[in-house]
Amino acid sequence: MPQLWIKGVSAEQLRPVSTALIDELADICACGRDNFTIDVLQTISVYDGQIVEAYPFVEVAWFERGQAVRDRFAEALTKHMLAAGAAEVEVAFKVYQEEAYYINGRPCSS
């Protein structure tokens, strides 16, 4: 269920690396490819009175998998974002609790 929200690169930039990205992330997480979603956010960034390019940033929402998996995930994600044309990238993880995440009205913890 890892969900990736990406800004600072276009969908067209990310499209060529998306298959290899999901393949690698699914391997790292030991889960199916269909568990992943990637949303490229179209944002307008403003700084110092000017419209500027958005900084490449990825927010990963998921169930915690431990430091070692998180490190490998961030490294793989960064590698693919750089291959997509980002000059640099930041990755942040938002952790969901299974008892607070519902699918069709039922918590994942049940």
N, C-alpha and C positions, 0 to 999 in steps of 0.2 A: 503494500500500500504506500510505499514512498511516493510522495507528491513533490514535484520540483516546480517551483515558481521562479522563472528566470527573467531578468531585465538586463538591459545594456548590450544585448546582441539581438539581431533580428531572427525571425523564424527561418528565413532563407539561409542565414549563416549557420544555424543550428541543424537544419534539416539533413545535410550530408553526413553529419557525425552521429545523428540520433540513434541509428540502429546499433552501431558499435557501442555507443554509450550505454544503452539499455542492456545489451548483452553483457557488458562488463559489470554493470551495477547489479544485475540479477544474479550473476555468479558470486559476487562479493556478499550479497544478502542471502544467498541460498534460497531464492524464491523465483517464482515464475515471472517471465517478462511482462505478462498481462497485469501484474500488480502495480506497475509504474504508470504515472501520468506526468507529462511535461507540458507546462503552460508557459508560453513566452508572453510576457506582459509588455504591452505597448505603453510606455510612460513618457511623460514630458518632464524633464528635469530643469530646474531653475537655480541659478547661482549668481549672486552679485548683480542682479538686474538683467541677466541674460539667460536665454534658453540654451542649455548645454546638453551634450550627449550624456545619457544615463551611464552610470558606472556599472560595469559587469558584476552582477550580484545574483547568487542563487540561494533561495530559501528552500530547505528540505524539511518537509513535514512527514514524520514517521513514528513508528513505535521504536523505542530505544533498542539498540542491538549491541551496545558496548563500545568502549573506546577503540579497540583494534579495528572493528568493522567500520566505525565512524571515520577513523583515519584513512583507511583504504578507500572508502566511498568518496571522501573529500578529495583525495589525491587523484582518483580516476576521473571524477567530475571536472576537476581543474584541468587535467590533461586534455580532455575533450573540448572544454570551453576554449582553451588556448588554440587548439587545432581549428576551431570554428572562427577564429579571428580576434578573440578578446586579447587585449594586451596584458591584462591581469584580471584576476577574479577573486571575489570573496564568497565564502560559503558559510551559511549559518543553519543550524539544525533547530527545528521546533519539535519537541517531543510530545506526542499524544499519549494519554493514559488509556489503556484498554477499557477500563470501566467508565470512562467519559467519552468514548467514541462509539457512536451508534450506527448500525446498518439496519435499515428498515425497522427502526424503532426498538432495536435490541442492542444492548451493549456487547462489544466484542469479547468481554470477559466472561460471558455466559456460554 
